[in-house]
Amino acid sequence: MAITVRLGTPADNAKIQDLVSKITMPGPAQMCFQRAPDFFVGANVIGDEFILTVADDDERPDVLAGLTVISGRELYISGQKRRVYYSGDTRVDPFYRRRGIASNLFIEQKKFRTGEDLLQGIVLKENTAPLDAAAKTADGVLFSYWISHAIETSFIFVRKQAPRIPAGVSIRAATPADAPAMQAFFDREAPRRNGYPVYSFAKLMAGDPYYAGLKIGDYALAMRGSEIVGMLAGWNQKAYKQTRIVGFKPAIRLLRPLYNLYVGLAGGFKLPNVGGALNYLTLYNTLIAGDDTAVYQGLIDWIMAHQGQQYDALATGLTHGDPLEAVPRGYKRQKLFSSHFWLSYGDDPRPGIDQRPLYVELGRL
């Protein structure tokens, strides 16, 4: 067995899909996070540039031993625009575990980075073992990382209920005519959080692949008179990003019809057949003037009452310490906990990052 690491190309898509399908989350319902049918469409949403490295085995030319992607995008850091790189989608075929594949992939990625580059990533429930394994090579430590924030992801169960809209505020769908005012509101509000992606509504309306599947009409605007005081979008990413069911434990398979009947009445995720995907809508581009929790709740309710009725849940993530973090906790929901980290091939980047709340955009993970 000889492992070779190289840059991935669209010609690798079929082998990438095969590799991704082998990486599952254990549980009563076994799930797989996929970017089908075209991995590269999803990669273009994560960043406006990316480097994909893949590992080949000369004895098994029909499979990939592993892959990792580092994507670049403009974010606000300490109130200023900065190019930040996201390290995600590191996958190693279970057949090759504990063979140094991840380290080899990150060694190749280092060729495209400098010691001054700022990188970030997410791990589930502080599961840093894969990072630790990738960071250690025969020559020493390849990179360093620092856990910075706990992230609470909420899958808010959709229900039928009139939106709770604060007095003096109205909420409506955005139109193309709103784009200039939305951009002005964004440019004022987004820098208040670290890690907020820099967005262009002109590019969104022009069909830039960074916004694949998102339309201006997917935004809900909270208005006080003629002034925007909040915005939130529902982003349907099912065409290129799925949480797919790949198996059930026997008891769950038998009880699935009864469970689906129950959640149809009480709220929650319906379990599709094996091969089907969980049905949720990602909440996107959360911006609330003055971090007004009542406005944020009103926007979530409004999206739930409109786009949300086609889905089982609305997905949103907030870091602990965010002024808005209590709002999703007021809904019936399913929770997922993870951790954000900074990563560097050079020095510790944290002295250059101030204490603004950290923003997490689920649609770009």
Steps between C-alpha positions, in 0.01 A plus 500: 500500500641838392304814593527806276353839591399738221254777419146383437306589185137469384600172336524358854135573584376139476778373727441792740132408527597139569743605775253740663233228512732283711529758779194469720383609844400205718169496684148356487475661158834485318561825308743628241576865415515517121565757227327319215477480208788744440747551784641808330171693506499474880871587517433825311240592763743450788754740349556702185829311461611161625783249490395135495766239573433130452695183582533214248604139567682347205356157589139626504467748212119507516485659846635800686675435829413846627439866425501839663391844387620843611277780374560875493245776551487860620388536862481785747767459769531771767276719283718474187473287187752219496548185292449202730529134408261228610634150555217255447389176338799298614405140423713184525371165377460273807725246323792748534448625857816541711725504195588870502274589206365819663851627576604443140198693375579796728869492402388551139262779608788679675660567160216744430501676839730742681575533870290818504183338363207476742307174484194378686294184529233311693516174695206315657487514881870586538597183315853618426654155450498531117668841526761367737574212265526729196728750679767245593751389238834321508668843488305646792187715522356605164252760629350621827136563588307667782138429599328838523121468531228247575232489229138406564318393184122488524266311270183692582192286440256659257146558624195693385478818702449868429834688511569697817598838357597786733282811514603759244680241282381343176657204321485425129691321226782695335490604134778598260413865566605449865856394412669842545341552842582141599864553401519821702347325803739209457808723468406672825402196708717207387835635630363485856580127502823318434482241226208659316537428125512804273194484275403674177131506416584601143700178460220299658249634247747441215512129583853481641573133596590613853122546551380187315128443554441828687270775366434852621139399563620241756578789737259626761543867592392646833402862446431785738333743267727518195812393693640145502555382857563132431547243226500124479485258206394140456753324276395173335827313436353155440606504133867464600521437876315228691484318831408156370374191683713197414366248753287432809537277800235224480277647772499843336416345163192334651388807696568756224137523373369563853779748572426693180132512592591641842734772374245594234277603789751616761778637276841363414696328227317233304729207425506428125570163345864391479653720231275795580613833647391691809272787401621831645550860389818686596453844653753738349646851526368582847526876558299676771549869584588540865478121544129538569388150600132573433579597140709185456217285635255675270717427195537131591122477551434672168727267304346202681152616396600544135793305346530287810170318453667279236756373754519310827748740662691827468875474568697777664822519701621753757816512707475515877517861609318634195233751612240308294580151631194470727249541215523151342480349849143626523387260227445126501817379334774243460847610611847429369816624676832568332811712545662768288878516475765726351783327316840623381804364323688783676454703818199519731252734321283576802676822610379660176134409557292713735213389725201562272248214493587229248255439216445154352330460161368143486442522127875541442627209711 
